[in-house]
Each structure stands twice: as structure tokens, then as C-alpha cells.
Amino acid sequence: MKSGILLLGGTGTLGSAIIRSKIFPNLKHPSKKKLNILKKNKIEKYLLKNNINLILHCAGLARVKECQLNKNKAKKINIEG
């Protein structure tokens, strides 16, 4: 089985550009509904099942106003995720 690359945050500006560029072969970019970055066990299973050897982590809350209004959510996603 070929090794794969996992892109987290494929719906954001950077993630979308990476997908469109087609630079990375075997790029997997599941939706956040399918693979939540806060669910460590699911991520571990996904990595093993899909033979992932590289993760491009572009997921996070980027809008300052949203982060200020939702500090706990921002901490969970941007630091713990």
C-alpha cells in the first residue's frame, strides 16, 4: 500500500490552495465531520488505516474576533488540536 499524506484543515484558505495545487500525491483531506482534530483516538485509527506518514496541519480558528469571543474553543482547536 502506498504511503499517504493527511491534510487537516482542507476547507480553509491554505488547505484549499494545497488541494488545488495537486503538489502532493496520495493526499487525503477528510472533512472535519469525518475527522475531528480533537478526537485523538479517531486520528490514530485514521493514520493507521490509511498508511499516513505525513500530516499537513492547517486546521484552526483564524479569525481573531471569533477567538476572542470563544477563548476556550480557540484554545482547544488551536493548541490542543
C-alpha positions as CSV (number, residue, x, y, z in Angstrom):
1,M,0.0,0.0,0.0
2,K,1.3,3.5,-0.9
3,S,2.0,5.9,2.0
4,G,-0.3,8.8,2.2
5,I,-0.4,12.4,3.3
6,L,-3.1,13.8,5.5
7,L,-4.2,17.4,5.2
8,L,-6.1,18.8,8.2
9,G,-8.0,22.0,7.5
10,G,-8.7,21.5,3.9
11,T,-11.6,23.9,3.8
12,G,-9.5,26.9,4.9
13,T,-7.6,29.3,2.6
14,L,-4.3,27.5,2.9
15,G,-5.7,24.0,2.9
16,S,-7.8,24.7,-0.2
17,A,-4.8,26.1,-2.0
18,I,-2.8,23.0,-1.2
19,I,-5.6,20.7,-2.5
20,R,-5.9,22.8,-5.7
21,S,-2.2,22.7,-6.3
22,K,-2.1,18.9,-6.7
23,I,1.5,19.0,-5.5
24,F,1.1,16.1,-3.1
25,P,0.3,12.7,-4.4
26,N,-1.9,10.5,-2.3
27,L,-3.3,13.5,-0.4
28,K,-6.2,12.7,1.9
29,H,-8.3,15.6,3.1
30,P,-11.3,14.4,5.1
31,S,-13.9,16.8,6.3
32,K,-13.9,17.9,9.9
33,K,-17.1,15.9,10.4
34,K,-15.3,12.8,9.3
35,L,-12.1,13.5,11.2
36,N,-12.3,15.9,14.2
37,I,-8.8,17.1,15.3
38,L,-9.9,16.9,18.9
39,K,-10.6,13.2,18.8
40,K,-7.1,11.7,19.3
41,N,-8.3,8.0,19.0
42,K,-10.0,8.6,15.7
43,I,-7.0,10.4,14.3
44,E,-4.7,7.5,15.4
45,K,-7.0,4.9,13.7
46,Y,-7.3,7.0,10.6
47,L,-3.5,7.3,10.3
48,L,-3.0,3.6,10.6
49,K,-5.9,2.6,8.3
50,N,-4.7,5.0,5.6
51,N,-0.9,4.4,6.0
52,I,-0.3,8.1,6.6
53,N,3.3,9.1,7.0
54,L,3.0,13.0,6.8
55,I,0.5,15.4,8.2
56,L,-0.1,18.9,6.9
57,H,-1.8,20.6,9.8
58,C,-3.7,23.7,8.5
59,A,-6.7,23.4,10.8
60,G,-7.6,26.0,13.3
61,L,-9.6,29.1,14.2
62,A,-8.0,32.0,12.5
63,R,-10.5,34.9,12.9
64,V,-9.3,37.0,15.8
65,K,-12.8,38.2,16.7
66,E,-14.1,34.6,16.9
67,C,-11.1,33.5,19.0
68,Q,-11.6,36.4,21.4
69,L,-15.3,35.6,21.8
70,N,-14.7,31.9,22.2
71,K,-11.4,31.6,24.1
72,N,-12.0,28.0,25.3
73,K,-12.9,26.8,21.8
74,A,-9.9,28.6,20.3
75,K,-7.6,27.0,22.9
76,K,-9.0,23.5,22.2
77,I,-8.7,23.8,18.4
78,N,-5.5,25.9,18.0
79,I,-3.5,24.5,20.9
80,E,-4.8,21.1,21.8
81,G,-5.8,20.1,18.3
